[in-house]
């Protein structure tokens, strides 16, 4: 119940800044139009590129703009600053698991941003271009994939935050993390446009779970056993990264004891 309350209060905390969320949504929408026209030009030159048609590409542009908030492509975690300032000591004294607490907090944040920042870009794209929306069952399938994407996103950002126990200044690490999130998730271009071994490699990395996999589920590219495989791919990376985060948390506890923290 404690983690459920953490998630609920996190949702309410982010919901308190509704005008900021609307501003972010409008900004995401404007970039959605820019990306849509760029992808349209690309698909006019190469129809059916990567198994997508032009409508798929436009839908992908606006959908991925809607996903920026939930999977936190550009952002880190408040935990990073708390470690740097030493306020993490308060977190460690709570009668709750550090990783579990911040996961609950992040799930509450993601739940609000789906509503606060996801609806406007999709509505604007649908009114202007006519997007390819799924049926009711596929919406549920997409919801599962989006939840797994948020887990993978949290696990990556949690690991990046814990690095501050050792490096003390997260700016360099954060920049590298954002670079990977942008270019390896499918945020800049759909990963299906990259051919050969390079395309297979980047689609096998955990960042593809953030954008490319949920987008493909939304567009109906994964059905039947392919859908099960997509879920398994995301879940495997989420589990592996969460376990890595737990192990790194234990090492961080030891470092605090050694340093007298």
C-alpha positions in Angstrom: 0.0 0.0 0.0 2.9 2.4 0.7 4.1 2.2 -2.9 0.5 2.7 -4.2 0.3 5.9 -2.1 3.6 7.1 -3.4 2.4 6.6 -7.0 -0.9 8.4 -6.2 0.7 11.4 -4.6 3.3 11.6 -7.4 0.4 11.7 -9.9 -1.2 14.5 -7.9 2.1 16.4 -7.6 2.6 16.4 -11.4 -1.1 17.2 -11.9 -0.7 20.4 -9.9 1.3 21.9 -12.8 -1.4 21.5 -15.5 -0.5 24.7 -17.5 3.1 23.5 -17.7 1.9 20.1 -19.0 -0.3 21.8 -21.6 2.7 24.0 -22.7 4.9 20.9 -23.0 2.1 19.2 -25.0 1.8 22.1 -27.4 5.5 22.2 -27.9 5.5 18.4 -28.6 2.7 18.9 -31.1 4.6 21.6 -33.0 7.6 19.3 -33.3 5.2 16.5 -34.3 4.2 18.5 -37.3 7.8 19.2 -38.2 8.8 15.5 -37.9 5.6 14.4 -39.8 6.6 16.5 -42.8 10.2 15.3 -42.7 9.0 11.7 -42.6 6.5 12.3 -45.4 9.3 13.6 -47.6 11.4 10.5 -46.7 8.5 8.1 -47.5 7.7 9.9 -50.8 11.2 9.1 -51.9 11.1 5.6 -50.5 7.6 4.2 -50.3 7.1 1.2 -47.9 10.4 1.9 -46.2 10.9 -0.5 -43.4 7.4 -2.0 -43.9 5.7 1.4 -43.1 3.5 3.3 -45.4 3.1 7.1 -45.3 0.2 6.9 -42.9 2.2 4.7 -40.6 5.1 7.3 -40.7 2.8 10.2 -39.9 1.1 8.3 -37.0 4.6 7.3 -35.8 5.7 11.0 -35.7 2.8 12.1 -33.5 2.6 9.0 -31.4 6.3 9.3 -30.5 5.8 13.0 -29.6 3.1 11.8 -27.2 5.4 9.3 -25.7 8.2 11.7 -24.8 6.7 12.5 -21.4 5.7 9.0 -20.3 9.1 7.4 -21.1 11.0 10.6 -20.1 13.2 10.7 -23.2 14.9 14.0 -22.2 14.7 13.8 -18.5 16.5 12.3 -15.6 15.4 11.7 -12.1 15.0 13.9 -9.0 17.0 11.2 -7.3 20.1 12.4 -9.1 20.1 15.8 -7.4 19.2 14.2 -4.0 22.3 12.0 -4.2 24.5 14.9 -5.2 23.3 17.1 -2.2 23.2 14.2 0.3 19.4 14.3 0.7 19.4 10.7 -0.4 20.2 9.9 3.3 16.6 10.7 4.1 15.4 8.3 1.4 17.6 5.5 2.8 16.1 6.0 6.3 12.6 5.5 5.0 11.0 2.1 5.9 10.8 1.4 2.1 13.1 0.1 -0.6 14.9 2.9 -2.4 14.4 1.4 -5.8 10.7 0.5 -5.2 10.0 4.0 -3.8 11.3 5.8 -6.8 9.7 3.3 -9.2 6.3 4.0 -7.7 7.0 7.8 -7.9 7.9 7.4 -11.6 4.8 5.3 -12.4 2.7 8.1 -10.9 4.5 10.7 -13.0 4.2 8.6 -16.2 0.4 8.1 -15.6 -0.2 11.8 -15.5 2.0 12.6 -18.5 0.1 10.1 -20.6 -3.0 12.3 -20.1 -1.4 15.7 -19.7 1.0 15.5 -22.6 -0.2 12.6 -24.8 -3.7 13.6 -25.9 -3.0 17.0 -27.6 -0.3 15.8 -30.0 -2.5 12.8 -31.1 -5.6 14.9 -31.5 -3.8 17.5 -33.5 -2.3 14.9 -35.8 -5.6 13.2 -36.3 -7.4 16.4 -37.1 -4.7 17.5 -39.6 -3.6 14.3 -41.3 -5.8 11.4 -40.2 -3.8 9.0 -38.1 -4.0 5.2 -38.0 -5.7 4.5 -34.7 -6.0 0.9 -33.4 -9.1 -0.9 -32.3 -10.1 -1.5 -28.6 -8.1 -4.7 -28.2 -5.0 -3.2 -29.7 -5.3 -0.2 -27.4 -5.0 -2.6 -24.5 -2.1 -4.3 -26.1 -0.4 -0.9 -26.6 -1.1 -0.1 -22.9 0.8 -3.2 -21.8 3.7 -2.3 -24.1 3.7 1.3 -22.8 3.8 0.1 -19.2 6.8 -2.1 -20.0 8.5 0.8 -21.8 8.1 3.0 -18.7 9.7 0.2 -16.6 12.7 0.0 -18.9 13.0 3.8 -19.0 12.9 4.0 -15.2 15.5 1.2 -14.9 17.9 3.0 -17.2 17.5 6.4 -15.5 17.8 4.8 -12.1 21.1 3.3 -13.1 22.3 6.7 -14.4 21.2 8.4 -11.2 23.1 5.9 -9.0 26.3 6.7 -10.9 26.4 10.0 -9.1 27.5 8.1 -5.9 30.8 7.7 -7.7 31.2 10.6 -10.2 29.4 13.3 -8.1 28.7 15.4 -11.2 26.0 13.8 -13.5 26.1 16.3 -16.4 28.3 14.2 -18.6 26.5 10.9 -17.8 23.2 12.6 -18.3 24.2 13.9 -21.7 25.3 10.5 -22.9 22.1 8.9 -21.6 19.9 11.5 -23.4 22.0 10.9 -26.6 21.3 7.2 -26.4 17.7 7.7 -25.6 17.2 10.0 -28.6 19.0 8.1 -31.3 18.6 4.4 -30.2 15.0 4.5 -29.1 13.5 5.5 -32.5 12.7 9.0 -31.3 14.6 10.7 -34.2 13.9 8.2 -36.9 12.0 4.9 -36.8 14.5 2.2 -36.3 13.0 0.2 -39.1 14.7 2.5 -41.6 18.2 1.2 -40.6 19.1 -1.9 -42.7 21.3 -4.9 -42.2 23.3 -5.7 -39.1 23.3 -2.2 -37.8 19.5 -2.1 -37.7 19.3 -5.5 -36.0 21.9 -4.4 -33.4 20.1 -1.1 -32.4 16.7 -2.9 -32.3 18.2 -5.4 -29.9 19.3 -2.8 -27.4 17.1 -1.8 -24.5 16.4 1.7 -25.8 14.3 0.3 -28.6 11.8 -0.7 -25.9 11.1 2.9 -25.1 9.7 4.1 -28.4 10.0 1.7 -31.3 8.4 -1.4 -29.8 5.3 0.5 -28.3 4.9 2.3 -31.7 5.0 -1.0 -33.6 2.4 -2.5 -31.3 0.2 0.6 -31.8 0.5 0.3 -35.6 -0.3 -3.4 -35.5 3.1 -4.5 -36.6 3.2 -7.1 -33.8 0.3 -9.6 -33.6 0.0 -13.2 -32.3 3.4 -14.7 -31.3 5.2 -11.6 -32.6 3.3 -9.5 -30.0 4.3 -12.1 -27.3 7.9 -11.8 -28.4 7.7 -8.0 -28.2 6.4 -8.1 -24.7 9.1 -10.7 -23.7 11.8 -8.5 -25.2 10.7 -5.5 -23.1 10.1 -7.5 -20.0 13.5 -9.2 -20.2 15.3 -5.8 -20.5 13.2 -4.4 -17.7 14.0 -7.3 -15.4 17.7 -7.3 -16.3 18.1 -3.6 -15.8 16.1 -3.5 -12.5 18.2 -6.3 -11.1 21.3 -4.4 -12.2 19.9 -1.3 -10.4 19.3 -3.4 -7.2 22.9 -4.6 -7.3 24.2 -1.1 -7.8 22.1 0.1 -4.9 23.8 -2.4 -2.6 27.2 -1.1 -3.8 26.1 2.4 -3.2 25.1 1.5 0.4 28.6 0.1 1.0 30.1 3.3 -0.4 28.1 5.4 2.0 29.3 3.3 4.9 32.9 3.6 3.8 32.7 7.3 3.3 31.0 7.7 6.7 27.7 8.8 5.2 
